[in-house]
Amino acid sequence: MNNLQASGWDLRDLKHIELDSVLLDRYRLLKGDLLFNRTNSKELVGKCEAFAEDGDWVFASYLIRVRLDTQRALPGFVAAFLNSPAGRIQIDQVSRQVAGMSNVNAEELRDLLIPLPAIEEQRRLLSELDTTRIERDQALAKANALLSSLDRYLLDALSIYPEEEHHRLFAVRLGEVRNRLDADYHSPRFQRLRQAIEVSKYPTCRLAEAAVYMRSGFAAGRQDQARGEDAGVPHLRPLNLNAWGELSIVETKRVPATSVGESDCIKRGEILFNNTNSAEWVGKSAVFDLEELCACSNHMTRISLRAGNDPYFVAALLNAFRGIGYFSALSTFFNNQAGINTATLGNLRIPIPALKVQREIAEAIRSRKQQAVQLRAHADAAWHAARERFEQQLLKGRVA
């Protein structure tokens, strides 16, 4: 179901399965099949999309396949309607909550009402929508390219050129692993990354030497969260921080204000470092520059820098290290989670250019992020308007 996104197909991360010919024939997807997500959160259950790929594909049990009479209904047209607000109203009405998840079954999908103009009219409406979809996807691709370029830009600016390593076999001496028996940590690639940082054209220092303090937040389970009339204080967690250093407090968990001491409050200009997550995401970082009083969980480390260090530069550097896999190799693992404690983080060596250079790099990164934000906003606005036009043309004269 992760391949079926609200905005269409995402086929970058696929699972593969071996099936005999009987099962393959039973579950093989054909072009034009509609796939519905039958169980998910309330806002995502029922998302659907027409399938249009070549080759042999099958579908998982979280999906329902619907095969249409294409003489009467174009698959892309039906998917577009059911993903529209009018279609979503029907799905929301029939979906049920089971064990905290929403569900919809095949019989309920059969009863959904679909406006069916003539095929040529369906094709015209769908063509208009697809034109905007292509423009949206192109704008989003440009935005993603800008964001994906941030790590390379920063590392190039610091003359850090880590070499790629594809060999899986290597050997180290016993004495080198007595303190830490960890293949990733002792891998040639990780050692080369460390060396690349050391030979940067700028002087390096331990992160602890550049910091006034580094401290983690506090844990707050469901029983510790604000309730009732207590608006509480936002309690920032890893999900509030994305890979590009953007913070959001939308739908943030909150803790009672009475449980937050002065030392728990995040100060403007502090860096928030995600110290516990999956190996891919541990190390994502952002500068706290929100106006609202906030605290953070124990999965975040607060870093306050000494004068002469730009927090936006250092946060971008930490994100670049995450992006090239440095923190994944540096982490220790427990309960299927990667983690970097304050001591390990403090010993991280980082290049420190002059403050003017730090600010120039940080400003260039901020500019690229802003361009990406504008591209995304324009794409989302255009797509929203196109979907509204689609729905209005389709339902004109059918609704009060």
URHUUR-V14856 format. One line per field, one symbol per residue. ss: DSSP state (H for helix, E for strand, - for the rest). Layout:
ss = ???
This chain:
ss = ---EE--EE-----------HHHHHHH------EEEE-EE-------EEE------------EEEE--------HHHHHHHH--HHHHHHHHHH-EEE--EEE--HHHHH--------HHHHHHHHHHHHHHHHHHHHHHHHHHHHHHHHHHHHHHH----------------HHHH-----HHHH-HHHHHHHHHHH-----EEEHHHHEEEEEE-----HHHE-------EEEE-HHHE-----E------EE-HHH--HHH------EEEE-EE-------EEE------EEE---EEEEEE-----HHHHHHHHHHHHH--HHHHH-EEE--EEE--HHHHH--EEE---HHHHHHHHHHHHHHHHHHHHHHHHHHHHHHHHHHHHHHHHH-----
